Amino acid sequence: MTRHWLPHLPGLLFLVTWVSCACAFTPWQPLAPPAPALWSSFPHATSGVSTPSPAFACVIDPSVPPRQVSTSKFLVLFKGGAAGNGDQGTSLACLRIAEFRGLAYRELGDLAAVAALRFEDALETDVSLAGGRKPDEDNEEDEKSSPASSLMYVHGLPSVLILRRIVERAILVHAAYEVWATGSSLCECAAITKNILNDDPRMGPLRENSTWAASSYVFGTKHGRRKEVDTLPQKLSIFKILLRRLPGAVDLKAPAVRFVLLEDGDAADGDELHQVWFTREVAKGSRGLTERLSLRRRPYVTTTSMEPKASLVMCNVASLQSGGKVLDPMAGGGGLLLAAAQLGAGLTVGVDVNSSIDVSRIDSNFHDLGLNPPANFISGDVGDPNVQERLYRWGPFDVMVADPPYGKRERGSVRAEGAIQEAVYTLYNLAANNKLLRVGGRLEYFLPMDPCWASRDVVPLLPSHPCLTLMDVSRQPLNTRLDRYLITLHKHRAAREGEKVIMPDVKAGKQSEEDEGSSSRVWHYN
């Protein structure tokens, strides 16, 4: 049979040689023109396909398998910076984890699930919360009081929906992101995104004629977190394989979906690039509530009115539900009750020993914001059994919040020696009262303490009761003379007859020889 094709062998060899030469010298032409660049609508972008500058140009080697990244990871960007606009002397950033856990319990209703949440610093760049201000290397207390970064992984949340609900209510969260890809460089991150197909579940929000936009944040040592604009088109061009697959149109003003590129390390600050994340923004934190409750806007303010941001955070840490009942047994000017009403409390009740407080003017603060005023505001000592009897009408409450009087601006008997101990003892007794705080309810209060205890365990110094579980202790430094701790207690069962509050021994003098020059008081009062 070979004799039939052997005569044609020379002709076949010539044909193969001619085709090979033609392919070698003919320029490659694409089968179809490339799709228009969707990122060309962004500011500073050129028309057509953006060409990466040499600083951002890279070649993705298809033979190198991309690093697999868990799609269940979430990033949370917390608000940072020193306190301003009326904040009481310092940042509230130290309370951000407590607020997140409080809101997680509000959504999950499971103490074990909340306890299992894990927070992990995402940034290696040395960025403090104060817009790039590094902690003082000589001040160990400052380093301990401020977390390393404001960008954190949150592990243990069951779904994006739960994360969205938490973040939209949070006061100390800027935004939350779902991580789609991460790498040590833009190219490595882009290599992972190119494998995201149209049928990927994460593309769901873009399938029904949705719109999208993209932005970028860079974290550096000098300028802290800054929004990147000038080089955004060039950076996005590296992700063109994914961006061309997005079914929606670009909308810079009000996109339904926003992608955010996060970079750990700012080249403008001379930083090394440690990590890059390509993310989808899940939710933004609460906006405008602090300004809405601003002390400047209120018709009536007392000398002890709590700053609105701290009031809102306290209510969130206490896991306040919409329609919940709130009692402030040391209400002062009613700032905590105002924050509770703003966050959806169905009923608020206040008590304060200061008879000079004008209750009708407190109500005006609520009316001015279109909120329901307190159901009752009692002038009297909440430790008085007669006052407690009057509170039974509205109890049991879901949340009990208090900022015990301890400042120099307080007047009357509250400045007496040991007043803070007596106030805290009263709070625990009220929380243990089954007619005043329901099982599953929470007691939230600030406890002032001497700064010399900042580096030590303060839990042994706190009171206790058999029906109350200590959930969280968060320190907030106010100044060189005073710290305060936000204490969270959960009522896990009804109090039984004969059970009493166990008070710590705080009558000791100086804590140790090294504290010879410090205050001898553990619980600080003026």
C-alpha positions in Angstrom: 0.0 0.0 0.0 3.0 2.3 0.5 3.6 2.4 -3.2 0.4 4.5 -3.7 1.6 7.5 -1.6 5.4 7.2 -1.9 5.4 9.1 -5.3 3.7 12.1 -3.6 6.2 12.3 -0.7 8.4 15.1 -2.2 5.3 17.3 -2.9 4.0 16.8 0.7 7.4 17.9 2.2 7.5 21.0 0.0 4.0 22.0 1.1 4.8 21.6 4.8 8.0 23.7 4.4 6.1 26.5 2.6 3.4 26.8 5.3 6.0 26.9 8.1 7.9 29.8 6.4 4.7 31.7 5.8 3.7 31.5 9.4 7.1 32.5 10.6 7.2 35.8 8.6 3.5 36.8 8.7 2.5 39.2 11.6 -0.1 37.9 14.0 -3.5 39.4 13.6 -6.3 39.1 16.2 -9.4 37.3 15.1 -11.6 40.0 16.4 -11.0 43.6 17.7 -10.6 43.8 21.5 -13.6 44.9 23.5 -13.7 48.6 24.5 -12.0 49.3 27.8 -14.6 49.8 30.5 -12.2 51.7 32.8 -11.8 54.4 30.1 -14.7 56.2 31.8 -12.6 56.9 34.9 -11.0 60.3 35.4 -7.5 60.7 33.9 -8.0 57.6 31.7 -7.1 57.8 28.0 -9.5 56.8 25.3 -9.6 53.1 24.3 -7.5 50.5 26.1 -5.3 52.0 28.8 -1.7 51.1 28.4 0.1 50.5 31.7 3.0 52.8 32.5 6.4 51.1 33.0 5.9 51.3 36.7 2.7 49.1 36.5 3.5 47.0 33.5 3.7 43.3 34.0 3.4 40.0 32.1 1.3 37.3 33.6 2.8 33.9 33.0 0.0 31.4 32.3 2.2 28.5 33.2 2.4 29.7 36.9 -0.6 28.5 38.8 -2.2 31.4 40.8 -2.2 31.2 44.6 -5.5 30.0 45.9 -7.2 32.4 48.3 -10.2 31.7 50.5 -13.3 33.5 49.3 -14.8 33.5 52.8 -12.4 36.1 54.1 -13.7 39.6 54.8 -11.8 42.8 55.3 -13.1 45.6 57.6 -11.6 49.1 57.4 -12.2 50.8 60.7 -12.4 54.6 61.0 -9.3 56.0 62.6 -7.7 59.2 63.8 -7.4 61.2 66.9 -10.7 62.4 68.4 -11.9 65.7 67.1 -15.0 67.8 66.9 -15.9 67.5 70.5 -14.7 63.9 71.2 -13.8 63.6 74.9 -10.1 64.0 74.5 -8.9 60.9 72.6 -9.8 58.4 70.0 -12.6 55.9 70.4 -10.8 53.5 68.1 -9.9 51.2 71.1 -13.7 50.4 71.3 -14.1 49.3 67.7 -13.7 45.5 68.3 -16.2 45.7 71.2 -18.7 47.6 69.0 -18.3 45.0 66.2 -18.8 42.1 68.6 -21.8 43.8 70.1 -23.4 44.3 66.7 -22.6 40.7 65.8 -24.5 39.5 68.8 -27.4 41.7 67.8 -27.5 39.9 64.5 -26.6 36.4 65.5 -28.0 36.1 69.0 -25.4 33.4 69.7 -22.7 34.1 72.3 -20.6 31.2 71.2 -20.6 32.4 67.6 -19.6 35.9 68.6 -16.8 34.6 70.9 -15.5 32.6 67.9 -15.0 35.7 65.8 -11.3 36.3 65.1 -9.7 39.6 64.1 -6.4 39.7 62.3 -4.3 42.7 61.3 -4.0 42.8 57.5 -1.4 45.6 57.2 2.3 45.2 57.6 2.9 48.9 57.0 3.4 50.8 60.2 0.3 52.9 60.0 -1.4 54.3 63.2 -5.1 55.2 63.4 -4.3 58.9 63.4 -3.8 59.4 59.7 -0.3 58.1 59.6 0.9 59.2 63.0 3.2 56.5 64.3 2.9 55.5 68.0 5.5 56.9 70.2 8.3 54.2 70.4 9.1 55.2 73.9 5.5 55.0 75.1 4.6 51.3 75.4 1.1 52.2 76.7 0.3 54.1 73.6 1.4 51.1 71.5 -0.8 48.8 73.5 -3.8 51.0 73.4 -3.8 51.4 69.6 -4.0 48.4 67.3 -1.4 48.1 64.6 -3.6 48.9 61.7 -7.2 49.9 60.8 -7.6 47.2 58.2 -8.4 43.8 59.6 -9.5 40.4 58.5 -12.6 39.2 60.2 -13.0 35.4 60.4 -16.0 33.5 61.5 -18.9 35.5 60.0 -21.4 33.2 58.3 -22.4 35.3 55.4 -22.0 38.6 53.5 -25.5 39.6 54.6 -24.6 39.5 58.3 -21.5 41.5 57.7 -23.5 44.1 55.8 -26.0 44.5 58.6 -23.2 44.9 61.2 -21.3 47.5 59.2 -24.3 49.6 58.2 -25.1 50.1 61.9 -21.5 50.6 63.1 -20.2 54.0 64.1 -16.4 53.1 64.1 -16.3 51.2 60.7 -15.5 53.0 57.5 -16.4 50.1 55.1 -16.3 46.3 54.7 -15.0 44.3 51.7 -15.3 40.8 50.3 -11.8 39.7 49.2 -11.8 38.4 45.6 -8.1 38.1 45.2 -4.9 39.0 47.0 -1.2 38.8 46.2 2.1 40.4 46.9 1.9 42.5 43.8 -0.6 43.9 41.4 0.4 41.3 38.8 0.0 38.4 41.2 -3.4 39.6 42.3 -4.5 40.1 38.7 -3.4 36.5 37.9 -6.0 35.3 40.4 -8.8 37.5 39.2 -8.4 36.3 35.6 -9.8 32.9 36.7 -13.0 34.4 37.9 -15.7 33.4 35.4 -19.1 34.9 34.7 -20.8 32.0 36.4 -18.9 32.6 39.6 -21.4 33.2 42.5 -19.6 36.5 43.4 -20.6 37.9 40.0 -24.2 37.6 41.0 -24.8 41.3 42.0 -23.7 42.4 38.5 -25.9 40.1 36.4 -29.1 42.1 36.3 -28.1 45.3 34.4 -26.2 46.5 37.4 -23.6 49.3 37.2 -20.2 49.3 38.8 -17.2 51.6 39.6 -13.8 51.1 41.1 -11.6 53.0 43.5 -8.3 52.5 45.3 -6.9 53.1 48.8 -3.2 53.0 49.6 -1.8 52.6 53.1 1.5 54.3 53.8 3.8 55.2 56.7 3.7 59.0 56.2 0.2 59.8 54.9 -1.7 56.9 56.4 -4.7 55.9 54.3 -5.2 57.9 51.1 -7.4 57.6 48.1 -5.5 56.9 44.9 -6.8 58.7 41.8 -3.9 59.6 39.4 -2.6 56.1 38.8 -6.0 54.2 39.1 -6.6 53.7 35.3 -3.1 52.2 34.9 -3.6 49.9 37.8 -7.0 48.8 36.6 -5.6 48.0 33.2 -3.7 45.2 34.8 -7.0 43.7 35.8 -8.5 44.1 32.3 -9.2 40.3 31.9 -11.7 40.4 34.7 -13.0 43.9 34.1 -13.9 43.1 30.5 -16.1 40.2 31.7 -18.2 42.4 34.0 -21.7 42.6 32.4 -22.7 46.0 33.8 -21.8 49.5 32.7 -19.6 51.9 34.5 -21.3 54.5 36.7 -19.0 56.8 38.7 -21.8 58.6 40.5 -24.0 56.0 42.0 -22.8 52.5 41.1 -24.7 49.4 42.3 -21.4 47.6 42.9 -18.0 49.2 43.8 -14.7 47.4 43.5 -11.9 48.6 45.7 -8.2 48.0 45.2 -6.3 48.1 48.5 -2.5 48.3 48.7 -0.4 47.8 51.8 2.6 50.1 51.1 2.6 53.5 49.5 5.3 54.1 46.9 4.9 57.8 47.4 6.1 57.4 51.0 9.0 55.2 50.0 7.3 52.0 51.3 7.7 48.5 50.1 4.5 47.0 48.7 3.6 44.2 51.0 0.1 43.1 49.8 -2.6 43.9 47.3 -6.3 43.1 47.6 -8.9 43.2 44.8 -12.2 43.5 46.7 -15.9 44.2 46.4 -17.3 46.7 48.8 -20.0 45.0 50.9 -21.2 48.0 52.9 -20.2 51.4 54.3 -20.4 52.3 58.0 -23.0 54.6 59.5 -22.8 58.1 58.2 -24.0 61.4 59.7 -25.4 60.1 63.0 -22.7 61.8 65.1 -23.3 65.1 63.5 -27.0 64.7 63.8 -26.7 64.3 67.5 -24.0 66.9 67.9 -24.0 68.8 71.1 -23.9 72.1 69.1 -27.3 71.3 67.6 -29.1 70.4 70.8 -31.5 73.0 72.5 -30.4 71.7 75.9 -27.0 70.6 77.1 -25.7 70.0 80.6 -22.1 70.2 81.8 -21.9 66.4 81.8 -23.5 65.6 78.5 -21.7 62.6 76.8 -20.2 63.1 73.4 -22.6 61.6 70.8 -20.1 59.3 69.2 -19.4 57.6 72.5 -23.1 57.4 73.3 -23.9 55.7 69.9 -21.0 53.2 70.4 -22.1 52.3 73.9 -25.6 51.4 72.5 -24.1 49.3 69.8 -21.8 47.5 72.2 -24.9 46.7 74.3 -26.4 45.0 71.2 -29.5 47.3 71.3 -32.3 45.9 69.1 -34.9 48.0 67.3 -37.9 48.4 69.6 -35.8 47.6 72.7 -36.4 49.1 76.1 -33.5 51.1 77.6 -32.9 52.4 81.1 -30.2 54.9 82.1 -30.2 55.0 85.9 -27.6 57.9 85.9 -28.9 59.8 82.9 -27.6 63.3 83.4 -28.6 65.3 80.4 -30.1 62.2 78.6 -27.4 61.9 76.0 -27.3 58.1 76.1 -31.1 57.9 75.9 -31.1 60.2 72.9 -28.6 57.9 71.1 -30.7 54.9 72.0 -33.8 56.5 70.6 -31.9 57.4 67.4 -30.8 53.8 67.0 -34.4 52.5 67.2 -35.1 52.0 70.9 -38.9 51.6 71.4 -38.9 53.0 75.0 -36.4 54.9 77.1 -36.5 55.8 80.8 -34.0 57.9 82.7 -33.2 58.6 86.4 -30.8 61.2 87.8 -30.1 62.4 91.3 -29.5 66.0 90.2 -32.7 67.8 90.8 -31.6 70.9 88.8 -31.9 69.0 85.5 -34.8 70.4 83.4 -36.7 67.4 82.2 -38.9 69.4 79.8 -35.8 70.7 78.1 -34.4 67.2 77.8 -37.6 66.3 75.9 -36.9 69.2 73.5 -33.7 67.5 72.4 -35.8 64.5 71.3 -38.6 66.5 69.7 -36.1 68.6 67.7 -34.9 65.3 66.0 -38.3 63.8 65.6 -37.7 61.1 68.2 -39.9 59.9 71.0 -38.9 61.5 74.4 -38.3 59.3 77.4 -41.4 57.6 78.8 -40.4 59.0 82.1 -37.5 60.9 83.6 -37.3 60.5 87.4 -35.5 62.9 89.6 -34.1 60.9 92.5 -31.6 58.4 93.7 -31.9 55.1 91.7 -30.6 53.3 94.8 -33.8 54.3 96.6 -36.3 51.3 96.7 -39.1 53.8 96.1 -37.5 55.0 92.8 -36.9 51.4 91.8 -40.6 50.6 92.5 -41.6 53.3 90.0 -39.3 51.8 87.4 -41.1 48.4 87.6 -43.9 49.8 85.5 -41.7 49.9 82.4 -39.4 46.9 83.1 -37.9 44.6 82.6 -35.5 46.4 80.3 -33.5 45.0 77.5 -30.4 47.2 78.0 -29.1 49.2 80.9 -26.5 51.9 80.0 -24.8 54.3 82.3 -21.9 56.7 82.6 -21.5 57.1 86.4 -20.7 60.6 87.6 -17.0 61.0 88.3 -15.8 64.3 86.9 -14.9 67.5 88.6 -17.9 69.2 86.9 -20.3 67.1 88.9 -22.0 68.9 91.8 -23.4 67.7 95.0 -23.0 64.4 96.8 -21.8 62.6 93.7 -18.3 64.1 94.4 -18.2 62.5 97.8 -15.2 60.1 98.5 -16.0 56.7 97.2 -19.0 57.8 95.1 -17.9 55.9 92.1 -17.7 52.6 94.0 -21.2 53.2 95.4 -22.5 54.0 91.9 -21.1 50.8 90.4 -22.4 48.7 93.2 -25.9 50.2 92.6 -25.6 49.4 88.9 -24.9 45.7 89.6 -27.8 45.5 92.0 -30.1 47.0 89.4 -28.9 44.6 86.7 -29.4 41.6 89.0 -33.0 42.8 89.8 -35.2 40.5 87.6 -37.9 43.2 87.4 -35.4 45.7 85.9 -33.2 43.7 83.5 -34.4 40.7 81.6 -32.5 37.5 81.2 -30.4 38.0 78.0 -30.2 41.7 78.7 -27.0 43.7 79.0 -25.5 46.2 81.4 -23.1 48.7 79.8 -21.2 51.3 81.8 -18.0 53.3 81.8 -15.6 52.8 84.8 -13.0 55.5 85.4 -9.6 54.2 86.6 -6.1 55.4 87.3 -3.8 55.2 84.1 -1.2 53.3 86.1 -3.4 50.2 85.6 -3.2 50.4 81.8 -0.7 47.6 81.4 -2.3 45.3 84.0 -5.3 43.0 84.3 -8.2 45.1 85.6 -10.7 42.2 85.7 -9.9 41.3 89.4 -10.8 44.9 90.3 -14.3 44.7 88.9 -17.4 43.7 90.9 -19.3 40.5 90.1 -22.6 38.8 90.5 -23.5 35.2 89.9 -26.2 36.0 87.3 -24.0 38.4 85.3 -21.2 37.3 82.8 -18.4 39.7 82.0 -18.3 39.9 78.2 -15.8 42.7 77.4 -13.5 45.2 79.0 -12.1 47.9 76.7 -9.8 50.7 77.8 -10.1 54.2 76.5 -7.3 56.6 77.6 -8.7 60.1 78.2 -5.7 62.0 79.5 -2.5 61.6 81.6 -4.6 61.5 84.8 -7.6 59.5 83.8 -8.6 56.4 81.8 -12.0 54.8 81.5 -13.0 51.3 80.7 -16.2 50.3 78.9 -17.6 47.3 80.8 -20.0 44.9 79.1 -22.0 42.4 81.2 -24.6 39.8 80.0 -27.4 38.5 82.2 -27.2 34.8 81.5 -29.9 33.7 84.1 -32.3 35.1 86.6 -30.9 36.2 89.9 -31.8 33.9 92.9 -32.8 34.9 96.3 -29.8 35.6 98.6 -27.3 36.3 95.8 -25.4 39.5 96.3 -22.9 41.7 94.5 -19.3 40.8 95.3 -17.2 44.0 95.5 -13.4 44.0 95.0 -11.0 45.3 97.6 -10.1 48.7 96.2 -8.9 50.2 99.6 -5.3 49.2 99.0 -2.8 52.0 98.8 -0.2 52.0 96.0 -0.3 49.0 93.8 3.5 48.4 93.9 6.8 50.1 94.7 7.2 51.2 91.1 4.0 53.2 91.4 5.4 55.3 94.2 4.7 58.5 92.3 1.3 57.5 90.9 -2.2 57.9 92.4 -3.0 55.5 95.2 -6.5 55.1 93.9 -7.6 52.2 91.8 -11.1 53.5 90.8 -10.5 57.1 89.9 -12.8 59.8 91.1 -12.2 63.5 91.6 
